[in-house]
Every structure is written in structure tokens, then in C-alpha cells.
Amino acid sequence: MNDDARTNIGTPTPAPAASGSAELREQIERTRDELGQTVEALAAKADVKAQAKEKTAAIKGQAAAKAALVSGQIHEKAGQATQLVRDKTPDPVLEKTAQAAAHVRESAAKAGQYAADKTPDPLREKAERAATVARVNRTPLLVLGAAVAVLLLVRRSRGRRP
């Protein structure tokens, strides 16, 4: 490629002289359309925020798909493990476990009823409001609880280091 060819790259080559003003207007209109498309393409490339949003959406979709896949695998493995434990556990142990679970549920119900009977009304109302707020804001409370647990584990592990 010679120097003349390099300097003409990207510059439109002049068209032969238009025979009429209609052809000239048509050529100008085409050039404007091409220029508009070029400007739109450059603007899209320069729009970093839109590109970041697109990339974020793509990554979020990939993460959701992977999470669903892993969750399904975990659920399947847990089911298999549960079935294996049931198959390997002798029947008398399963019966004893079921009886113990029923006894625990019954005792918990009695304790809950006893606590409800002995708790003053204003305190019970406050507890009910707190429980309602906790149910409504379950996710933030779970995140906060997890953060506190992690903090305690980190502090505990740092305390054991020599």
C-alpha cells in the first residue's frame, strides 16, 4: 500500500459529478444517513454505563443459572443421603426417633402455652409486633445474623492464634 492509499483510508472518495441536483440531494441524504449510523455506533461504543449494565445483566443471568444448577444438585444429593440414612437405619431406631420427635413437639407446645399464659398482655403484644416485623424483614435479619456469626467466628479464631 502506498502513502496515497493510506492517506485516503476512511475518507469518502469523491463521486463523479452528479448530473443533476436530484442526484446530488440523494447523495447528500445517503451520506447523512451513513454519518448518523456511524455517530450512533460510536455513541453506543462510548456509552460505558450501558455496556456495564449489559455486562452486569449477563453475569447476573449466568450466576442465577449456575446457582439454580448447584441448588438442584445439592437438593438431589440431600435426597439421596436422606434415603441412604433411612435405608441403613434399623426400624426400631426410626420408631424411637419418631417418638422422641413427637415428645419434643408436645413439650414445646406445652412450654409455649405455659409461657403465653404467664406473660403479661403488654409484653405479649410487643413480642407479637416484634415477630411480625421480623417476618416482614426476614432477609435483612438473616443477613445481619449471618454477619454477626461471621464476626464472632473471626474474633474467636483470632483469639486462638499464638
One Martini backbone bead per residue (centre of mass of N, CA, C, O) as a GRO file, in nm:
protein
  162
    1MET     BB    1   0.096   0.036   0.024
    2ASN     BB    2   0.066   0.357  -0.026
    3ASP     BB    3   0.047   0.680   0.081
    4ASP     BB    4  -0.213   0.755  -0.071
    5ALA     BB    5  -0.386   0.517   0.035
    6ARG     BB    6  -0.356   0.584   0.339
    7THR     BB    7  -0.480   0.882   0.333
    8ASN     BB    8  -0.772   0.765   0.211
    9ILE     BB    9  -0.854   0.634   0.457
   10GLY     BB   10  -1.190   0.709   0.554
   11THR     BB   11  -1.236   0.866   0.297
   12PRO     BB   12  -1.433   0.981   0.079
   13THR     BB   13  -1.497   0.939  -0.240
   14PRO     BB   14  -1.539   1.108  -0.502
   15ALA     BB   15  -1.789   1.165  -0.697
   16PRO     BB   16  -1.917   1.198  -0.966
   17ALA     BB   17  -2.061   1.418  -1.126
   18ALA     BB   18  -2.359   1.531  -1.097
   19SER     BB   19  -2.626   1.564  -1.321
   20GLY     BB   20  -2.806   1.647  -1.068
   21SER     BB   21  -2.976   1.769  -0.800
   22ALA     BB   22  -3.115   1.505  -0.718
   23GLU     BB   23  -2.860   1.333  -0.690
   24LEU     BB   24  -2.722   1.517  -0.484
   25ARG     BB   25  -2.940   1.491  -0.263
   26GLU     BB   26  -2.924   1.185  -0.240
   27GLN     BB   27  -2.626   1.175  -0.157
   28ILE     BB   28  -2.656   1.347   0.097
   29GLU     BB   29  -2.862   1.167   0.239
   30ARG     BB   30  -2.682   0.915   0.254
   31THR     BB   31  -2.453   1.048   0.412
   32ARG     BB   32  -2.623   1.118   0.657
   33ASP     BB   33  -2.707   0.835   0.730
   34GLU     BB   34  -2.422   0.723   0.767
   35LEU     BB   35  -2.338   0.927   0.982
   36GLY     BB   36  -2.558   0.853   1.186
   37GLN     BB   37  -2.472   0.559   1.221
   38THR     BB   38  -2.186   0.619   1.315
   39VAL     BB   39  -2.263   0.785   1.563
   40GLU     BB   40  -2.428   0.563   1.703
   41ALA     BB   41  -2.196   0.360   1.725
   42LEU     BB   42  -2.006   0.542   1.890
   43ALA     BB   43  -2.200   0.593   2.125
   44ALA     BB   44  -2.226   0.295   2.209
   45LYS     BB   45  -1.920   0.260   2.270
   46ALA     BB   46  -1.914   0.512   2.483
   47ASP     BB   47  -2.136   0.363   2.664
   48VAL     BB   48  -2.043   0.243   2.960
   49LYS     BB   49  -2.300   0.209   3.126
   50ALA     BB   50  -2.449   0.021   2.930
   51GLN     BB   51  -2.231  -0.196   2.919
   52ALA     BB   52  -2.236  -0.260   3.221
   53LYS     BB   53  -2.530  -0.347   3.234
   54GLU     BB   54  -2.508  -0.578   3.034
   55LYS     BB   55  -2.288  -0.735   3.184
   56THR     BB   56  -2.442  -0.764   3.450
   57ALA     BB   57  -2.682  -0.919   3.334
   58ALA     BB   58  -2.520  -1.157   3.227
   59ILE     BB   59  -2.389  -1.243   3.496
   60LYS     BB   60  -2.652  -1.276   3.653
   61GLY     BB   61  -2.764  -1.501   3.475
   62GLN     BB   62  -2.532  -1.699   3.516
   63ALA     BB   63  -2.553  -1.715   3.826
   64ALA     BB   64  -2.844  -1.817   3.838
   65ALA     BB   65  -2.799  -2.074   3.678
   66LYS     BB   66  -2.580  -2.193   3.862
   67ALA     BB   67  -2.745  -2.189   4.123
   68ALA     BB   68  -2.967  -2.376   4.023
   69LEU     BB   69  -2.787  -2.615   3.965
   70VAL     BB   70  -2.661  -2.648   4.247
   71SER     BB   71  -2.926  -2.671   4.400
   72GLY     BB   72  -3.021  -2.926   4.259
   73GLN     BB   73  -2.780  -3.101   4.341
   74ILE     BB   74  -2.814  -3.072   4.646
   75HIS     BB   75  -3.100  -3.179   4.663
   76GLU     BB   76  -3.035  -3.456   4.547
   77LYS     BB   77  -2.818  -3.540   4.754
   78ALA     BB   78  -2.997  -3.511   5.004
   79GLY     BB   79  -3.200  -3.724   4.919
   80GLN     BB   80  -2.999  -3.956   4.904
   81ALA     BB   81  -2.898  -3.939   5.196
   82THR     BB   82  -3.168  -3.981   5.333
   83GLN     BB   83  -3.227  -4.256   5.209
   84LEU     BB   84  -2.974  -4.396   5.315
   85VAL     BB   85  -3.035  -4.359   5.613
   86ARG     BB   86  -3.305  -4.507   5.612
   87ASP     BB   87  -3.193  -4.778   5.505
   88LYS     BB   88  -2.967  -4.812   5.746
   89THR     BB   89  -3.183  -4.779   5.953
   90PRO     BB   90  -3.331  -4.913   6.197
   91ASP     BB   91  -3.656  -4.941   6.292
   92PRO     BB   92  -3.634  -4.887   6.599
   93VAL     BB   93  -3.490  -4.613   6.564
   94LEU     BB   94  -3.711  -4.470   6.403
   95GLU     BB   95  -3.929  -4.496   6.618
   96LYS     BB   96  -3.781  -4.348   6.845
   97THR     BB   97  -3.745  -4.085   6.691
   98ALA     BB   98  -4.046  -4.025   6.647
   99GLN     BB   99  -4.116  -4.018   6.948
  100ALA     BB  100  -3.921  -3.793   7.029
  101ALA     BB  101  -4.035  -3.577   6.840
  102ALA     BB  102  -4.320  -3.577   6.959
  103HIS     BB  103  -4.233  -3.501   7.246
  104VAL     BB  104  -4.101  -3.232   7.175
  105ARG     BB  105  -4.349  -3.098   7.051
  106GLU     BB  106  -4.527  -3.122   7.303
  107SER     BB  107  -4.341  -2.965   7.497
  108ALA     BB  108  -4.331  -2.704   7.335
  109ALA     BB  109  -4.632  -2.646   7.345
  110LYS     BB  110  -4.654  -2.631   7.653
  111ALA     BB  111  -4.445  -2.406   7.694
  112GLY     BB  112  -4.586  -2.197   7.519
  113GLN     BB  113  -4.850  -2.189   7.680
  114TYR     BB  114  -4.728  -2.114   7.951
  115ALA     BB  115  -4.599  -1.849   7.858
  116ALA     BB  116  -4.864  -1.718   7.758
  117ASP     BB  117  -5.010  -1.727   8.037
  118LYS     BB  118  -4.767  -1.564   8.206
  119THR     BB  119  -4.778  -1.330   8.015
  120PRO     BB  120  -4.811  -1.017   7.975
  121ASP     BB  121  -4.987  -0.833   7.756
  122PRO     BB  122  -4.782  -0.611   7.671
  123LEU     BB  123  -4.552  -0.810   7.609
  124ARG     BB  124  -4.701  -0.981   7.398
  125GLU     BB  125  -4.754  -0.751   7.196
  126LYS     BB  126  -4.459  -0.683   7.146
  127ALA     BB  127  -4.379  -0.964   7.046
  128GLU     BB  128  -4.574  -0.971   6.805
  129ARG     BB  129  -4.458  -0.723   6.662
  130ALA     BB  130  -4.171  -0.832   6.634
  131ALA     BB  131  -4.249  -1.083   6.470
  132THR     BB  132  -4.371  -0.930   6.232
  133VAL     BB  133  -4.120  -0.769   6.156
  134ALA     BB  134  -3.941  -1.017   6.112
  135ARG     BB  135  -4.109  -1.140   5.880
  136VAL     BB  136  -4.091  -0.893   5.687
  137ASN     BB  137  -3.754  -0.879   5.761
  138ARG     BB  138  -3.590  -1.145   5.701
  139THR     BB  139  -3.340  -1.091   5.524
  140PRO     BB  140  -3.191  -0.875   5.693
  141LEU     BB  141  -3.176  -1.054   5.948
  142LEU     BB  142  -3.011  -1.284   5.824
  143VAL     BB  143  -2.770  -1.113   5.741
  144LEU     BB  144  -2.705  -1.007   6.020
  145GLY     BB  145  -2.665  -1.283   6.154
  146ALA     BB  146  -2.435  -1.374   5.969
  147ALA     BB  147  -2.244  -1.142   6.035
  148VAL     BB  148  -2.220  -1.200   6.337
  149ALA     BB  149  -2.115  -1.488   6.310
  150VAL     BB  150  -1.859  -1.415   6.155
  151LEU     BB  151  -1.744  -1.222   6.361
  152LEU     BB  152  -1.722  -1.428   6.591
  153LEU     BB  153  -1.539  -1.630   6.441
  154VAL     BB  154  -1.306  -1.434   6.391
  155ARG     BB  155  -1.251  -1.360   6.686
  156ARG     BB  156  -1.202  -1.649   6.782
  157SER     BB  157  -0.965  -1.718   6.588
  158ARG     BB  158  -0.779  -1.482   6.684
  159GLY     BB  159  -0.762  -1.575   6.988
  160ARG     BB  160  -0.598  -1.858   6.914
  161ARG     BB  161  -0.360  -1.721   6.827
  162PRO     BB  162  -0.008  -1.694   6.902
   0.00000   0.00000   0.00000
